[in-house]
Each structure stands twice: as C-alpha cells, then as structure tokens.
C-alpha cells in the first residue's frame, strides 16, 4: 500500500487524537509554530511527551529541523476558541516566517527554554528533547521531558496543593479522519476502575 494511503487509513482509525501546537525556534531565533496530532503524554515521573513528525517531500519540516538543532520545544494545547488561529499556523510558509505573527497570536517567554509559549493557550508545556528517533525516511519521533507546565487559572479547580482541570473550561479539540475533521472533547462518561480484591469478595 502506498505511504499516502497508509496515512489516510491509520489517521482515520486512531482517533480522536490530541493536538500539540508546537512552538520552536531556529538557531537564529526565528519562531515557528505548527500543530501536530501524532502526540500524547507518556509518563509523569519524569513528565514525558512524544511527538510524531511526518516527512515532507524535499526537506524536513521546520519543527523537526528546529528541534534537531536546538532540542527545545513548547507544546501548547488547542481549545475550541483558538481553532481558527491554529489552522492559520498550518500554512506551508517558508522557514523565515513567524507563524505566530502571521496568525495574530501573542507569545509569552518561557522560563527554561528559548521558544515562547502561546499566550492565549490555556495549557503549555516547556519541553527539552530526551530522545529523537528516526522512524522512517524524514519521519521523526521526538520524546521530550516537560520542564515546566503552565495552566490558565480559569481551567483549574480544587486546592492550590492538589489542582484539578475543569475539562469543560479547557474545551480542547482533537483531530479526526480526513484532512479537515475535528472534534470537541465534551462527550464524556465515567467508568469506575475494577479492583481485583473487591471482585474476589463478592
């Protein structure tokens, strides 16, 4: 099966996929922003995220090139209110174009790394690369350690020492099938996790 057909089949099977709105800097300081839906959280101690960056014909994607050169990136999450701005950063702009400026987005300096975070995003993770794996021609798996996590106060509930996320306030979007299908993470249900000892006592 050709690679493009494999992509369409797999991307329409594994869904919904969370979106990492990734901000990087080139070695000369040019800011780049682009969304990626091959992304997830893979650990909490140390906090670890992974990002799959697919190949682009001719040359590596700016995100991959910048991460390879600097080892730094910020993952911003995408609420429904920012989908238009997120989509604007999908543009195939030249490497010297700042997609945040192009989309009219403000940025806030990070604490530990050079790339800034997107001010309007309710959650941002400052990350440093811990592993970079070539998974195919021009295809890269980036594993990063979260150095700092930033949360907007409006999406948090609970005590200061044990905060929780208000999922409705977060109102994230995820990728679905096809080139333009998205979903909002609002259709929720609860399931209690079974406990083995409790099952034996019945």
C-alpha positions as CSV (number, residue, x, y, z in Angstrom):
1,X,0.0,0.0,0.0
2,X,1.5,3.4,-0.9
3,X,2.5,5.6,2.1
4,X,-0.2,8.2,1.4
5,X,-2.9,5.5,1.5
6,X,-1.4,4.1,4.7
7,X,-1.5,7.5,6.3
8,X,-5.2,8.0,5.4
9,X,-6.1,4.6,6.7
10,X,-4.2,4.9,10.0
11,X,-5.1,8.5,10.7
12,X,-8.8,7.7,10.2
13,X,-8.5,4.8,12.6
14,X,-6.6,6.1,15.6
15,X,-8.9,9.0,16.8
16,X,-9.6,11.3,18.3
17,X,-6.0,12.5,18.6
18,X,-4.9,15.3,20.9
19,X,-3.2,18.2,19.1
20,X,0.2,19.5,20.1
21,X,0.5,23.1,18.9
22,X,4.3,23.2,18.8
23,X,6.4,26.3,19.0
24,X,10.1,26.1,18.2
25,X,12.9,28.5,17.4
26,X,15.6,28.1,14.7
27,X,19.2,28.6,15.7
28,X,19.0,32.2,14.5
29,X,15.9,32.8,16.7
30,X,13.1,32.7,14.1
31,X,9.9,31.4,15.8
32,X,7.9,28.6,14.2
33,X,4.5,27.3,15.2
34,X,2.6,24.3,13.8
35,X,0.0,21.8,15.0
36,X,0.7,18.0,15.2
37,X,-1.9,15.4,16.0
38,X,0.6,12.4,16.4
39,X,1.1,13.4,20.0
40,X,0.4,12.2,23.6
41,X,1.6,12.1,27.2
42,X,3.8,9.1,28.0
43,X,4.8,9.5,31.6
44,X,4.6,11.6,34.8
45,X,7.8,10.9,36.7
46,X,9.6,12.3,34.7
47,X,6.8,14.0,32.8
48,X,7.2,12.9,29.2
49,X,5.5,13.7,26.0
50,X,6.1,12.3,22.5
51,X,5.5,13.9,19.2
52,X,5.5,12.3,15.7
53,X,6.6,14.5,12.9
54,X,6.0,13.0,9.4
55,X,8.1,13.5,6.4
56,X,7.7,16.4,3.9
57,X,8.9,16.0,0.3
58,X,12.1,17.8,-0.4
59,X,13.2,19.0,3.1
60,X,12.5,18.4,6.8
61,X,9.6,20.3,8.4
62,X,10.7,23.4,10.2
63,X,9.6,21.9,13.5
64,X,11.7,18.8,13.1
65,X,14.7,20.9,11.9
66,X,14.5,23.3,14.8
67,X,14.1,20.5,17.4
68,X,17.0,18.6,15.9
69,X,19.1,21.8,16.1
70,X,18.1,23.1,19.5
71,X,16.5,20.2,21.4
72,X,13.8,22.6,22.7
73,X,10.0,23.0,22.0
74,X,6.8,24.1,23.6
75,X,3.6,22.1,23.3
76,X,0.5,24.3,23.6
77,X,-2.9,22.7,23.8
78,X,-5.7,23.9,21.5
79,X,-9.1,24.9,22.8
80,X,-12.1,25.4,20.5
81,X,-11.8,29.2,20.8
82,X,-8.4,29.0,19.0
83,X,-9.1,26.6,16.2
84,X,-9.0,29.3,13.5
85,X,-5.7,30.6,14.7
86,X,-4.3,27.0,15.0
87,X,-5.4,26.3,11.4
88,X,-3.7,29.5,10.2
89,X,-0.4,28.1,11.5
90,X,-0.8,25.0,9.3
91,X,0.2,27.1,6.3
92,X,3.3,25.9,4.4
93,X,5.2,29.1,5.0
94,X,8.9,29.5,4.3
95,X,11.2,28.8,7.3
96,X,11.9,32.6,7.9
97,X,8.2,33.3,8.6
98,X,6.9,33.6,12.2
99,X,3.5,31.8,12.1
100,X,2.5,33.2,15.4
101,X,2.7,36.7,14.0
102,X,1.0,35.5,10.8
103,X,-1.9,34.2,12.9
104,X,-2.1,37.3,15.1
105,X,-1.1,35.4,18.2
106,X,0.7,36.8,21.2
107,X,3.5,34.9,22.9
108,X,5.0,34.8,26.4
109,X,8.6,34.0,27.2
110,X,9.3,30.5,28.5
111,X,11.1,30.0,31.8
112,X,13.8,27.5,30.8
113,X,14.0,27.4,27.0
114,X,14.2,29.8,24.1
115,X,10.9,29.1,22.3
116,X,8.0,31.1,23.7
117,X,4.5,29.8,24.6
118,X,1.3,30.9,23.0
119,X,-0.3,33.4,25.5
120,X,-3.9,32.5,24.6
121,X,-3.4,28.7,25.0
122,X,-4.8,27.5,28.4
123,X,-2.0,24.9,28.8
124,X,1.6,24.9,27.7
125,X,4.5,22.5,28.3
126,X,8.1,23.7,28.0
127,X,10.0,20.6,26.8
128,X,13.6,19.5,26.2
129,X,14.3,16.6,23.9
130,X,15.4,13.4,25.7
131,X,15.2,11.1,22.6
132,X,15.0,11.6,18.9
133,X,14.3,8.6,16.8
134,X,14.3,8.2,13.1
135,X,11.2,6.1,12.3
136,X,11.3,6.3,8.5
137,X,12.8,8.5,5.7
138,X,12.3,12.0,7.0
139,X,10.0,10.8,9.8
140,X,10.9,11.6,13.4
141,X,9.6,10.6,16.8
142,X,10.6,13.2,19.4
143,X,10.4,12.3,23.1
144,X,10.6,15.3,25.4
145,X,10.8,15.9,29.1
146,X,8.3,18.6,30.4
147,X,10.4,21.1,32.3
148,X,7.6,23.5,33.2
149,X,3.8,23.3,32.8
150,X,1.7,26.4,32.6
151,X,-2.1,26.4,33.2
152,X,-4.5,29.3,32.9
153,X,-6.2,29.8,36.2
154,X,-9.6,29.6,34.6
155,X,-9.2,25.9,33.7
156,X,-8.2,24.8,37.2
157,X,-10.3,23.8,40.2
158,X,-9.6,22.3,43.6
159,X,-7.0,23.2,46.2
160,X,-3.8,25.0,45.3
161,X,-1.8,22.0,46.5
162,X,-3.9,19.5,44.5
163,X,-5.3,21.3,41.5
164,X,-7.6,19.6,39.0
165,X,-8.5,20.5,35.5
166,X,-12.0,21.7,34.6
167,X,-12.4,19.8,31.3
168,X,-15.4,21.9,30.2
169,X,-13.4,25.1,30.7
170,X,-10.5,23.6,28.8
171,X,-12.7,22.7,25.9
172,X,-10.0,21.1,23.8
173,X,-10.3,19.9,20.2
174,X,-8.9,16.7,18.7
175,X,-8.2,15.5,15.2
176,X,-10.5,13.0,13.5
177,X,-10.5,11.5,10.0
178,X,-9.7,13.2,6.8
179,X,-7.8,16.5,6.1
180,X,-10.2,18.8,7.9
181,X,-12.3,16.9,10.5
182,X,-12.0,17.9,14.2
183,X,-14.0,17.1,17.4
184,X,-14.5,18.8,20.7
185,X,-13.8,16.8,23.9
186,X,-17.2,17.3,25.5
187,X,-19.0,14.0,25.2
188,X,-17.9,12.4,28.5
189,X,-18.8,9.4,30.6
190,X,-17.4,7.8,33.7
191,X,-16.4,4.2,34.4
192,X,-15.1,3.0,37.8
193,X,-11.9,1.0,37.5
194,X,-12.4,-2.5,38.9
195,X,-10.3,-3.7,41.9
196,X,-9.2,-7.3,42.0
197,X,-9.7,-7.8,45.7
198,X,-13.2,-6.4,45.6
199,X,-14.1,-8.8,42.8
200,X,-13.0,-11.7,44.9
201,X,-15.0,-10.7,47.9
202,X,-18.3,-10.7,46.0
